[in-house]
Amino acid sequence: MIAALARLKHERFFLDGELVIPVGKNLSFEALQMRLHPAASRIRRLAEETPSLMIAFDLLEDEKGRDLRAEPLSTRRAALERFFATLGPSEALRLSPKTTHIGDARRWLSRAGGGALDGVIAKRLDEPYRPGERAMLKIKNLRSADCVVGGFRYATARKAGRKEVGSLLLGLYNEAGLLDHVGFTSALGSLDRDALTAKLERLKGNGFSGDAPGGPSRWSTERTAEWAPLKPKLVVEVQYDHVTGRRFRHATGFLRWRPDKAPRDCSFDQLAREARPSRMMRLLGLA
C-alpha cells in the first residue's frame, strides 16, 4: 500500500479512509486481521498474495497544501472528487460511493451485512472535519438467526467465588451435518445468570463437531480461554449485523430462547442470502 501510494502523481495530500482487502467478490475482514502479525516477512508475503486497497472518504489537505478541515463536508467531498479525477486509474485507491438520495441509501442498506460492508454511514454536509469525534451515524441492517448453543464461556468476574456464565457460544450445522462455531453472544440482558449457569453445567458434553472455538482474544489478556462444550440441546435466536467468512463478525444480541425449534434445523441456510456480492462492491469496482 505504501509503495502504491508513493507512485501517485501528487507528492503531498492528506486523505481519510479505510483499509480493505478484497478476496474474490467480498471484502475479507479475516485477511485484514492476518496482517496484524509481528513478522515483517509474513506481512510482505500476505501483501503480495492479497493486496490491500484504501477506500477514501474525505480529503483534509489537497495536493496544493490547502487545509480543508474547517470546510464543510460538501466542500471537502467536491475537492476529493476533483482530486481523484486528476489521478487516473490507481491500484491502491478507490473513491467511496456517496449519495444524497434516501432511496439510494435504503437500497445500499438492504444489501449490507454480507461479505462486503456492514452498514451505511450518514454524515452532515455542513459539518467541518471533527478529529477524534464520532461525528456520524452508522446504520446497520440488523437480522436474526436461530443458533445452537454449542458451549459457553465463564465470565472473568466471579460472584463470591462461583463461576458464572459470561457468553454463549453459537453454532450452525454445515453441509456435512457438523456443528460449526459461528460466534457468540454476551448480551444476556436480564437473564438470571446463576440459574442459567446451573442449567448449562448440567448440559456439559460433546459440543461442536465441526469448527470449534479458539483460544482467548489476542486483544484482551484478561479474557479467560476456559469454555465448556454443551450437548446440542438449546436453540437461541440472536440478532446480528454482519456475516463474513461464515461467521458473525461482531458479537450478537440475545433475543429469545427457541424451545420450539429443533437444533438440527439451525443450519447455514439462514445465512445463504448474505453470500451474494453487494451492489456496493460493484460501485467500488471490485465485483
C-alpha positions in Angstrom: 0.0 0.0 0.0 2.8 2.5 0.9 4.6 1.8 -2.3 1.4 2.1 -4.4 0.6 5.5 -2.8 4.1 6.7 -3.3 3.7 6.1 -7.1 0.8 8.6 -7.3 1.5 11.8 -9.2 1.0 14.1 -6.2 3.6 14.2 -3.5 1.6 15.9 -0.8 -2.0 15.3 0.3 -3.9 14.2 3.4 -6.7 11.6 2.9 -9.0 9.9 5.4 -10.2 6.5 4.5 -10.4 2.8 5.4 -8.0 -0.1 4.5 -9.8 -3.1 3.0 -8.7 -6.4 1.4 -10.9 -7.8 -1.4 -10.9 -11.5 -1.7 -13.0 -12.8 -4.5 -16.2 -10.8 -4.6 -16.1 -9.7 -1.0 -14.1 -7.7 1.4 -12.3 -10.0 3.9 -12.0 -9.0 7.5 -10.1 -12.2 8.2 -7.5 -11.3 5.7 -7.1 -7.9 7.3 -6.7 -9.5 10.7 -3.9 -11.7 9.4 -1.8 -8.6 8.7 -1.7 -7.9 12.4 1.4 -10.0 12.9 4.8 -9.1 14.3 6.8 -10.9 11.5 7.6 -8.5 8.7 8.3 -11.4 6.3 4.8 -12.7 6.7 3.2 -9.3 6.2 5.2 -8.9 3.0 4.0 -12.3 1.7 0.4 -11.6 2.6 0.6 -8.2 0.9 1.7 -9.9 -2.3 -1.0 -12.6 -2.1 -3.9 -10.4 -1.1 -3.1 -6.7 -1.9 -5.0 -4.1 0.1 -6.9 -1.0 -1.1 -7.7 2.3 0.6 -11.3 3.5 0.2 -11.0 7.3 0.6 -14.0 9.2 2.0 -12.5 12.5 3.0 -9.8 15.0 1.9 -8.3 17.0 4.7 -5.5 18.7 2.7 -5.3 18.8 -1.1 -2.3 18.4 -3.4 -1.6 22.1 -3.2 -1.3 22.1 0.5 -4.7 23.8 1.2 -6.1 22.8 4.6 -9.7 21.7 4.2 -10.5 20.6 7.8 -12.6 23.7 8.6 -14.6 23.4 5.4 -18.0 21.7 5.4 -18.2 18.1 4.2 -19.9 19.2 1.0 -16.8 21.3 0.1 -14.4 18.6 1.1 -16.3 15.9 -0.9 -16.2 18.1 -4.0 -12.5 18.6 -3.5 -12.0 14.8 -3.0 -13.7 14.1 -6.3 -11.6 16.7 -8.1 -8.5 15.2 -6.6 -9.4 11.7 -7.8 -10.1 13.0 -11.3 -6.5 14.1 -11.5 -5.1 10.7 -10.5 -6.4 8.4 -13.3 -6.6 4.6 -12.6 -5.0 3.7 -9.3 -4.2 0.2 -8.0 -4.3 1.5 -4.4 -7.2 3.9 -4.1 -10.9 3.7 -4.5 -13.4 6.6 -4.0 -16.2 5.8 -1.6 -19.7 5.9 -3.1 -21.9 8.7 -1.9 -25.4 9.8 -2.3 -27.8 12.5 -1.0 -30.9 10.5 -2.1 -32.6 8.5 0.6 -33.7 5.9 -2.0 -30.1 5.0 -2.9 -29.1 4.8 0.8 -32.0 2.4 1.5 -31.0 0.2 -1.4 -27.4 0.1 -0.2 -28.6 -0.7 3.4 -30.8 -3.5 2.1 -27.7 -5.2 0.7 -25.3 -4.5 3.6 -24.3 -7.1 6.2 -22.8 -9.8 3.9 -19.3 -10.1 2.8 -18.9 -6.5 1.7 -19.9 -3.7 4.1 -21.8 -3.9 7.3 -23.8 -0.7 7.0 -24.3 2.8 5.7 -22.6 5.9 7.1 -24.6 9.1 7.4 -22.8 12.4 7.8 -24.0 16.1 7.9 -23.0 18.0 4.8 -22.5 21.2 6.7 -20.1 19.8 9.3 -16.3 20.5 9.4 -13.9 17.7 9.9 -14.0 16.7 13.6 -11.0 14.6 14.5 -11.4 12.2 17.5 -15.2 12.5 17.5 -17.8 10.1 16.2 -19.4 12.8 14.0 -21.5 10.3 12.0 -24.2 7.8 12.3 -23.6 4.2 11.3 -26.9 2.5 10.2 -26.8 -1.3 10.1 -29.1 -3.8 8.6 -30.0 -6.0 11.6 -31.1 -9.5 11.1 -31.8 -12.5 13.3 -30.8 -16.2 13.1 -31.6 -19.3 15.2 -28.4 -20.9 16.5 -27.5 -23.9 18.6 -25.7 -23.2 21.9 -22.6 -25.4 21.5 -20.8 -24.2 24.6 -20.3 -21.3 26.9 -17.5 -19.2 28.5 -17.3 -18.3 32.1 -17.2 -14.6 33.0 -13.9 -13.1 34.1 -15.5 -11.6 37.2 -16.9 -14.2 39.6 -19.6 -13.7 42.2 -18.5 -14.9 45.7 -16.0 -17.4 44.2 -18.7 -19.0 42.0 -18.2 -19.3 38.2 -20.8 -17.5 36.2 -21.7 -17.7 32.6 -20.3 -14.8 30.6 -21.2 -15.7 27.0 -22.9 -18.3 24.9 -21.0 -19.9 22.0 -23.2 -20.2 18.9 -23.2 -22.9 16.2 -24.8 -23.8 12.9 -24.9 -27.1 11.1 -22.8 -27.1 7.9 -23.4 -29.1 4.7 -21.7 -32.2 6.2 -24.0 -32.2 9.2 -21.3 -30.9 11.6 -21.9 -28.2 14.1 -19.5 -25.2 13.4 -18.8 -22.4 15.8 -20.1 -19.1 14.2 -19.9 -16.5 17.0 -21.0 -15.7 20.5 -23.5 -13.6 22.5 -22.7 -12.0 25.8 -25.6 -9.5 25.9 -27.7 -11.8 28.1 -29.8 -8.9 29.4 -32.0 -9.7 32.4 -31.4 -13.4 32.4 -30.8 -15.0 35.8 -27.1 -15.9 35.3 -26.9 -18.1 38.3 -29.9 -20.2 37.1 -28.6 -20.2 33.5 -25.1 -21.3 34.7 -26.6 -24.2 36.6 -28.7 -25.2 33.6 -25.7 -25.1 31.2 -23.4 -27.0 33.5 -26.0 -29.8 33.6 -25.7 -30.0 29.8 -22.0 -30.3 29.5 -20.9 -32.8 26.9 -19.9 -33.1 23.3 -20.1 -29.7 21.8 -19.0 -28.5 18.4 -18.4 -31.4 16.0 -17.0 -29.2 13.2 -15.1 -25.9 13.7 -14.6 -25.3 17.4 -13.9 -22.0 19.2 -10.3 -21.0 19.5 -8.4 -19.5 22.5 -8.7 -16.2 24.1 -8.8 -13.0 22.1 -5.3 -11.5 21.3 -6.7 -8.1 22.3 -7.9 -9.0 25.8 -5.4 -10.6 28.1 -8.0 -10.6 30.9 -10.5 -12.7 29.0 -10.4 -16.3 30.0 -9.9 -19.1 27.5 -11.9 -21.5 29.6 -15.0 -22.7 27.8 -17.3 -25.6 28.3 -18.8 -27.7 25.5 -22.5 -28.4 25.6 -24.7 -31.1 24.2 -26.5 -29.5 21.3 -29.9 -29.2 23.0 -30.5 -25.4 23.3 -31.6 -23.1 20.5 -31.4 -19.3 20.8 -32.4 -16.5 18.4 -29.8 -13.8 18.1 -29.6 -10.5 16.3 -26.6 -9.8 14.1 -25.4 -7.2 11.7 -22.6 -8.7 9.6 -21.5 -12.1 8.3 -18.1 -12.6 6.9 -16.2 -15.9 6.4 -19.3 -17.9 7.6 -19.1 -16.2 11.0 -20.8 -13.3 12.7 -18.2 -10.6 12.6 -19.4 -8.9 15.7 -20.9 -10.1 18.9 -24.6 -10.9 18.6 -27.5 -9.8 20.7 -29.6 -12.3 22.6 -33.3 -12.1 21.6 -35.0 -15.2 23.0 -34.8 -18.9 23.6 -36.4 -21.2 20.9 -37.6 -24.3 22.6 -40.0 -24.8 19.7 -37.1 -25.3 17.2 -35.1 -28.5 16.7 -31.3 -27.9 16.9 -30.8 -29.8 13.6 -32.9 -27.2 11.8 -30.3 -24.5 12.7 -28.2 -24.5 9.5 -26.1 -22.1 7.4 -29.1 -21.9 5.0 -30.3 -19.0 7.2 -27.3 -17.0 6.1 -27.2 -18.1 2.4 -28.7 -14.8 1.2 -25.7 -13.0 2.7 -23.3 -14.6 0.3 -24.3 -12.6 -2.8 -21.9 -9.8 -3.8 -23.4 -6.4 -2.9 -24.1 -3.5 -5.2 -21.7 -1.6 -3.1 -18.9 -3.9 -4.3 -19.8 -3.1 -7.9 -19.9 0.6 -7.1 -16.3 0.3 -5.7 -15.2 -1.5 -8.9 -14.5 -4.7 -7.0 -17.1 -7.0 -8.4 
